[in-house]
Amino acid sequence: MRKLALFIIMLGASFSAWADFPVKAFHIDLRIQVMTMPALKVYARRLHSGGINTLIMEYEGTYPFEKHPLIPNRYAYTKAEIVSFIDLCKSLNMEVIPLQQSFGHVEYILRHERYAGLREDNKALSQVCPTRSTVQDSLLFTDLYTELAETHPSKYIHIGCDETYLLGHCDQCRKKVAEEGISKLYMDYVSMLCNIVLKLGKTPILWADMVNKYPEAVNRLPKGTILVDWNYGWSLDHFGDHKKLLASGYAIWGAPAIRSSPDNYYSTDWKKHFNNIRDFVPACRQMGYQGMVLTSWSTSGAYSYSYESEGELSDLQATRHVYPISGFNILIAAYYESLKQQTPLDIDAFVAGYCQKQYGFTPDQSRTFWGALTDTGITAAQTLRTLDPKNNEPEYLHYILMADIRAEHLLFKRIEAEANAPGLTPDGAAALAARLRTLLDQDVDIARRFTVANTYLFYPAELASENALRTFRIRDLYNRLNKNRNPN
């Protein structure tokens, strides 16, 4: 991302001009780790106090679609709850934009036989086919957008359309790509979706990665469409020639992240996300972007499939879980601060100021904290425990919990490596099982603390599921090595 400044200078941008972002947004991902409605309202108030004026709500299965009752999941809100939430945000002068994935990342829809005719592939269920099912798509997404529009007074609907990696996969799509090009395949379908949104009196928004990758037919998108350039710490040309995106004539918003790949249960790349905010926010300002969206992905957006037989899908499991949003206040505050200033965020000064204000730390303690936070080793939790926050201890305990989860994972990986080494004997397997048993016993306390720290945000069943998934591999290897016919 350091190359961004050089890139902008090459574009002739001047860092002397100040241009504020009319849209200061935060993206809430509800694909997993679904907040209860009371917690969501508290969170909206907190974001508002930090200067956020727009929420982008990726509801996935939590929106209560009435015409398509197979889509909502067990944690879906009621229409009354949605309206109440939007009314609260309206009272705070916060706009709430619904995000409905409409091309890729629709496994949660395509898993059902009712929508099987929309699939690009009958095994890889991530994407609808943009050629053979246009009529069905039009009917489905007209229904979904219409219901979203009924509860959301926002002038926008975000239609997703990122990471459509199956483009040109089926026979009909391959034929169109050969005849007209892959860009036209993508843009024609997305244009159809945009026109549905426009007929509802709304402005369409979509992620810009595929537009940047295949820009040749971009002018087929309706004028007024907004593109969101998401960049999580890479070169501006990561998806394609970025100058073509800037020259497209469409309004652009930028989007850094506080949780993204390769983050998972066991590790957060804190430096990557701080650097991303520091570099990309001012770069977007100088490129004339009209909005900023801080994304916060609870998962990768990909799913693994469980089949009962070749043609019977039994379940979808989200690929890559991360620590809940409750542990990332410091990064969100860095985003707030970056939106307020023209120059790139001074990370060291920001961390020192945040630690002094939030925890009462001295400069030396703040440096110790930062070193431990960015330490990917096994001793980070020990270091964090040496510090004694004077304020906001519940927030601080999340860092210790994250570090303990990381240490547990690293210890497990050591045992796993020994289990997979040549020459493992029955006695050796029993010794490894004993070490795994110790990890599982220690995790009882980690699970308890995880539940206590996040009870105010999530449903009990979600917390139980998160704890179970986090330790599944430990328990599985323990049962494999323990040879106990009554395993735990």
C-alpha positions in Angstrom: 0.0 0.0 0.0 3.0 2.3 0.3 2.9 2.3 -3.5 -0.5 4.1 -3.3 1.1 7.5 -2.7 3.4 7.1 -5.6 0.5 5.9 -7.8 -1.6 9.0 -6.9 1.3 11.3 -7.6 1.5 9.7 -11.1 -2.1 10.5 -11.5 -1.4 14.1 -10.8 -3.3 14.2 -7.5 -2.5 17.0 -5.1 -2.4 16.3 -1.4 -2.9 19.9 -0.6 -6.7 19.8 -1.3 -9.1 18.8 1.4 -12.2 16.8 0.3 -14.5 15.3 2.9 -16.5 12.1 2.2 -20.3 12.7 2.1 -20.8 9.1 2.9 -19.1 7.7 6.0 -20.2 4.2 6.2 -19.8 1.0 8.2 -20.6 -2.5 6.8 -22.3 -5.0 9.1 -21.9 -8.6 8.1 -24.7 -10.8 9.4 -24.0 -14.0 7.4 -22.8 -15.5 10.7 -22.4 -14.1 14.2 -25.8 -12.5 14.0 -26.3 -9.7 16.5 -29.5 -9.6 18.6 -31.7 -6.6 17.7 -31.0 -4.9 21.1 -27.3 -5.3 20.5 -27.6 -4.0 16.9 -29.3 -0.9 18.1 -26.6 -0.3 20.7 -24.0 -0.8 18.0 -25.6 1.7 15.7 -25.6 4.3 18.4 -21.9 3.7 19.0 -21.1 4.0 15.3 -23.1 7.2 15.2 -21.1 8.7 18.1 -17.9 8.0 16.1 -19.2 10.0 13.1 -20.7 7.2 10.9 -23.7 8.4 8.9 -24.4 5.3 6.8 -24.8 1.6 7.6 -24.6 -1.1 4.9 -26.5 -4.1 6.2 -25.5 -7.5 4.7 -28.5 -9.4 6.0 -28.1 -12.6 4.1 -30.5 -15.0 5.8 -31.5 -12.6 8.6 -33.9 -10.6 6.5 -37.5 -11.9 6.9 -38.5 -12.3 3.2 -42.2 -13.1 3.1 -42.4 -14.2 -0.6 -39.4 -16.4 -0.2 -39.7 -18.0 3.3 -37.0 -20.6 2.6 -34.3 -17.9 2.5 -34.5 -16.5 6.1 -32.7 -18.6 8.7 -33.3 -19.3 12.4 -31.9 -15.9 13.4 -33.9 -13.8 11.0 -35.3 -10.6 12.4 -39.0 -9.8 12.1 -40.2 -7.0 9.8 -41.2 -5.0 12.9 -37.6 -5.3 14.3 -36.2 -4.2 11.0 -38.5 -1.2 10.9 -37.7 -0.3 14.5 -34.0 -0.5 13.8 -34.3 1.8 10.7 -36.4 4.2 12.7 -33.7 4.4 15.4 -31.1 5.0 12.7 -33.3 7.7 11.1 -33.5 9.5 14.4 -29.7 9.5 14.4 -29.6 10.8 10.8 -28.0 7.5 9.8 -28.9 6.0 6.4 -29.4 2.2 6.3 -28.6 0.6 3.0 -29.6 -3.0 2.5 -27.1 -5.3 0.7 -28.5 -8.2 -1.2 -26.0 -10.5 -2.9 -27.4 -11.1 -6.4 -24.8 -12.9 -8.5 -22.1 -14.6 -6.5 -22.1 -15.5 -2.8 -25.7 -16.8 -2.9 -25.1 -20.4 -1.6 -27.7 -19.7 1.1 -30.3 -19.3 -1.6 -29.2 -21.8 -4.2 -28.9 -24.6 -1.7 -32.7 -24.9 -1.9 -34.3 -27.0 -4.7 -36.8 -24.2 -5.4 -33.9 -22.1 -6.8 -31.9 -25.0 -8.5 -32.7 -23.6 -11.9 -30.7 -20.5 -11.2 -27.4 -22.3 -10.5 -24.3 -21.9 -12.6 -23.2 -25.2 -11.3 -25.1 -27.9 -9.5 -22.2 -28.7 -7.1 -20.5 -25.3 -6.6 -23.6 -23.3 -5.5 -22.0 -19.9 -5.1 -23.3 -18.3 -8.2 -26.4 -17.8 -10.4 -26.1 -18.4 -14.1 -26.3 -15.0 -16.0 -27.6 -16.5 -19.2 -29.9 -19.5 -18.8 -31.9 -18.2 -15.8 -32.3 -14.4 -16.5 -36.1 -14.6 -16.3 -36.1 -16.4 -13.0 -33.4 -14.1 -11.6 -35.5 -11.1 -12.6 -38.5 -12.5 -10.7 -36.5 -13.6 -7.7 -34.5 -10.4 -7.2 -37.4 -8.2 -8.1 -39.2 -9.8 -5.1 -36.2 -9.5 -2.8 -35.4 -5.9 -3.8 -39.0 -4.9 -3.5 -39.3 -6.2 0.1 -36.1 -4.5 1.0 -37.3 -1.3 -0.5 -40.6 -1.5 1.5 -38.7 -1.4 4.8 -35.6 0.7 3.8 -36.3 4.4 2.9 -32.7 4.7 1.7 -32.2 5.8 -1.9 -29.7 2.9 -2.4 -29.8 -0.8 -2.7 -26.4 -2.6 -2.7 -26.6 -5.7 -5.1 -23.2 -7.2 -4.2 -21.9 -8.9 -7.5 -18.3 -9.4 -6.3 -16.1 -12.5 -6.7 -18.1 -14.1 -9.4 -15.4 -16.6 -10.1 -17.6 -19.0 -12.1 -18.1 -16.6 -15.0 -18.2 -18.5 -18.2 -18.5 -21.9 -16.5 -21.6 -23.5 -18.0 -21.9 -24.3 -21.7 -24.2 -21.3 -22.5 -22.0 -18.8 -20.7 -18.9 -20.2 -22.4 -20.7 -19.7 -25.7 -21.5 -16.0 -24.9 -18.0 -15.4 -23.7 -16.6 -16.8 -27.0 -19.0 -14.6 -29.0 -19.2 -11.4 -27.0 -16.5 -11.5 -24.3 -16.6 -12.1 -20.6 -17.1 -8.4 -19.7 -20.3 -8.3 -21.6 -21.5 -11.5 -19.9 -21.0 -9.9 -16.5 -22.2 -6.4 -17.4 -25.4 -7.5 -19.1 -26.5 -9.5 -16.1 -25.6 -6.8 -13.6 -27.2 -4.2 -15.7 -30.4 -6.2 -15.6 -30.2 -6.2 -11.8 -29.4 -2.5 -11.7 -32.5 -1.7 -13.8 -34.7 -3.6 -11.3 -33.3 -1.3 -8.6 -33.8 1.8 -10.7 -37.5 0.8 -11.4 -38.0 0.8 -7.6 -36.7 4.4 -7.5 -33.4 3.4 -5.9 -29.8 3.8 -6.9 -27.8 0.6 -7.4 -24.5 0.0 -5.7 -22.1 -2.9 -6.4 -18.6 -4.0 -5.4 -16.1 -3.0 -8.1 -13.7 -5.9 -8.3 -15.2 -7.6 -11.3 -15.8 -4.3 -13.0 -12.1 -3.5 -12.5 -11.1 -7.0 -13.8 -13.3 -6.9 -16.9 -13.9 -3.2 -17.7 -14.4 -3.4 -21.4 -18.3 -3.3 -21.3 -18.6 -1.2 -18.2 -20.7 1.4 -20.1 -23.5 -1.1 -20.3 -24.2 -0.3 -16.6 -26.9 2.3 -16.1 -25.6 5.8 -15.4 -25.7 6.6 -11.7 -24.6 3.2 -10.6 -22.1 3.4 -7.7 -19.0 1.2 -7.6 -17.3 0.3 -4.3 -13.6 -0.2 -4.7 -12.6 -2.6 -1.9 -8.9 -2.7 -1.1 -7.6 -4.6 1.9 -3.9 -3.7 1.6 -2.8 -4.5 -1.9 -1.8 -2.5 -5.0 -4.5 -0.4 -6.7 -4.1 -2.7 -9.7 -4.8 -5.8 -7.7 -8.0 -6.6 -9.6 -7.1 -4.9 -12.9 -5.9 -1.6 -14.4 -7.2 0.8 -11.8 -6.9 3.8 -14.1 -9.8 2.3 -16.2 -12.0 2.2 -13.1 -11.2 5.9 -12.4 -12.0 6.7 -16.0 -15.3 4.8 -16.1 -17.3 7.9 -15.2 -19.2 6.2 -12.4 -19.2 7.5 -8.8 -16.8 5.4 -6.6 -16.7 4.7 -2.9 -13.7 3.1 -1.2 -13.7 0.3 1.3 -10.9 -0.9 3.6 -11.4 -3.6 6.2 -10.9 -4.5 9.8 -11.5 -8.2 9.4 -10.6 -10.0 6.2 -8.4 -12.8 4.8 -6.3 -14.3 6.3 -7.9 -13.5 9.7 -9.5 -16.4 11.4 -10.5 -17.6 14.9 -6.8 -17.9 15.8 -5.2 -14.8 14.4 -5.9 -11.2 13.4 -3.4 -9.3 11.2 -3.6 -6.1 13.2 -0.7 -4.4 11.3 -2.3 -5.1 7.9 -5.6 -3.6 8.9 -4.1 -0.5 10.6 -1.9 0.0 7.5 -4.9 -0.5 5.2 -6.8 2.3 7.0 -3.8 4.6 7.1 -3.0 4.3 3.4 -6.3 3.7 1.6 -8.6 6.3 3.2 -6.4 9.3 2.2 -5.7 7.7 -1.2 -9.5 7.5 -1.8 -9.9 11.1 -0.7 -7.3 12.3 -3.2 -8.8 10.2 -6.0 -12.1 12.0 -5.5 -14.1 9.0 -4.1 -17.5 10.2 -2.7 -17.8 7.7 0.1 -15.9 5.3 2.5 -17.2 2.0 3.7 -15.4 0.1 6.5 -16.1 -3.6 5.9 -16.0 -6.1 8.7 -16.3 -9.7 7.4 -17.3 -12.4 9.9 -16.3 -15.0 7.3 -14.8 -15.3 3.9 -18.1 -15.5 2.1 -17.3 -19.0 0.9 -19.0 -22.2 2.1 -18.0 -25.8 2.4 -20.7 -28.3 1.5 -21.9 -31.5 3.3 -23.6 -34.0 1.1 -25.7 -37.0 2.4 -25.3 -38.5 -1.1 -24.2 -37.3 -4.5 -27.3 -35.3 -5.0 -28.5 -34.5 -1.5 -27.0 -31.4 0.1 -27.4 -31.6 3.9 -25.6 -28.5 5.2 -23.4 -25.5 4.4 -20.6 -24.4 6.7 -19.1 -20.9 6.4 -15.5 -21.1 5.6 -13.2 -19.2 8.0 -14.7 -17.7 11.1 -13.1 -14.8 12.8 -13.3 -13.3 16.3 -16.5 -11.3 16.9 -16.8 -7.6 16.2 -16.7 -7.0 19.9 -12.9 -7.2 19.9 -12.2 -4.6 17.2 -13.1 -1.3 18.8 -9.5 0.0 18.4 -9.5 -0.5 14.6 -13.0 1.1 14.3 -11.7 4.1 16.2 -8.8 4.3 13.9 -11.2 4.5 11.0 -13.2 7.3 12.7 -10.0 9.2 13.2 -8.8 8.7 9.6 -12.1 10.1 8.3 -11.5 13.3 10.3 -8.1 14.2 8.9 -6.4 14.9 5.6 -3.1 13.2 6.3 -2.5 9.5 6.7 -3.1 8.2 10.2 0.0 8.1 12.5 -0.5 4.6 13.8 1.9 4.8 16.7 0.5 8.2 17.9 -3.1 6.9 17.5 -2.4 3.7 19.5 -0.7 5.6 22.2 -3.6 8.1 22.4 -6.2 5.4 22.4 -4.5 3.4 25.1 -4.1 6.4 27.3 -7.7 7.4 26.9 -9.3 4.0 27.0 -7.1 2.1 29.4 -5.1 4.8 31.3 -1.8 3.4 29.9 1.5 5.3 30.0 3.5 5.6 26.7 5.6 2.7 27.7 2.6 0.6 28.5 1.1 1.5 25.2 4.2 0.3 23.3 4.1 -2.9 25.3 0.4 -3.4 24.4 1.0 -2.7 20.7 3.9 -5.2 20.7 1.7 -7.9 22.3 -1.3 -7.1 20.0 0.8 -7.7 16.9 2.7 -10.6 18.3 1.6 -13.8 16.5 3.5 -16.1 19.0 2.4 -18.0 22.0 3.4 -15.5 24.7 1.3 -12.5 23.7 -1.4 -13.2 26.3 1.2 -13.3 29.1 2.4 -9.9 28.1 -1.1 -8.5 27.9 -1.8 -9.8 31.4 1.1 -7.8 32.8 -0.7 -4.6 31.9 -3.4 -3.3 34.3 -6.0 -1.2 32.5 -7.5 1.5 34.7 -10.6 1.8 32.5 -12.7 -0.3 30.1 -11.5 -3.6 31.4 -14.2 -5.6 29.6 -13.0 -4.3 26.2 -9.4 -5.0 27.2 -10.2 -8.6 28.1 -11.0 -9.3 24.5 -7.4 -8.9 23.6 -6.3 -11.4 26.2 -9.0 -13.8 25.1 -7.9 -13.5 21.5 -4.3 -14.1 22.5 -5.3 -17.2 24.5 -7.2 -18.6 21.6 -4.2 -18.0 19.4 -1.9 -19.8 21.9 -4.3 -22.7 22.1 -4.2 -23.1 18.4 -0.4 -22.9 18.2 -0.1 -25.6 20.8 -2.6 -27.8 18.9 -0.6 -27.3 15.7 2.5 -28.5 17.5 0.7 -31.6 18.6 -0.8 -32.1 15.2 2.6 -32.0 13.6 4.0 -34.6 16.0 0.9 -36.8 15.3 1.6 -36.6 11.6 5.4 -37.3 11.9 6.6 -40.7 10.7 7.0 -43.4 13.4 4.2 -42.5 15.7 3.8 -45.3 18.2 0.8 -46.3 20.3 2.6 -45.0 23.4 3.4 -41.7 21.5 -0.2 -41.4 20.4 -1.4 -41.8 24.0 1.0 -39.1 25.2 -0.3 -36.7 22.5 -3.8 -37.5 23.5 -3.0 -36.5 27.1 -1.7 -33.2 25.9 -4.8 -32.7 23.8 -6.9 -33.5 26.8 -5.1 -30.7 28.7 -6.0 -28.3 25.9 -9.6 -29.3 26.0 -9.8 -28.9 29.7 -8.2 -25.5 29.5 -10.6 -24.5 26.8 -13.5 -24.9 29.2 -12.4 -21.6 30.7 -11.7 -20.0 27.3 -15.3 -21.0 26.2 -16.8 -19.6 29.4 -14.9 -16.3 29.0 -15.8 -16.1 25.3 -19.5 -16.6 26.2 -19.4 -14.0 29.0 -17.6 -11.5 26.8 -20.1 -11.8 23.9 -23.4 -12.6 25.6 -24.7 -9.1 25.1 -24.2 -9.4 21.3 -25.2 -12.8 20.2 -27.8 -15.6 20.7 -26.8 -18.4 23.1 -27.0 -21.0 20.3 -24.5 -19.0 18.2 -22.0 -18.8 21.1 -22.3 -22.5 21.7 -21.7 -23.1 18.0 -18.7 -20.8 17.8 -17.1 -22.5 20.8 -17.7 -26.0 19.3 -16.4 -25.1 15.9 -13.3 -23.5 17.3 -12.3 -26.7 19.1 -13.6 -29.2 16.6 -10.1 -30.2 15.3 -8.7 -30.5 18.8 -11.5 -32.8 19.9 -11.4 -34.8 16.7 -7.7 -35.5 16.9 -8.0 -36.3 20.6 -10.7 -38.9 19.9 -8.6 -40.3 17.1 -5.5 -40.8 19.3 -7.3 -41.6 22.5 -8.9 -44.8 21.2 -11.6 -44.4 23.8 -14.9 -46.1 22.8 -16.7 -43.5 24.8 -15.0 -40.3 23.6 -15.8 -36.8 24.7 
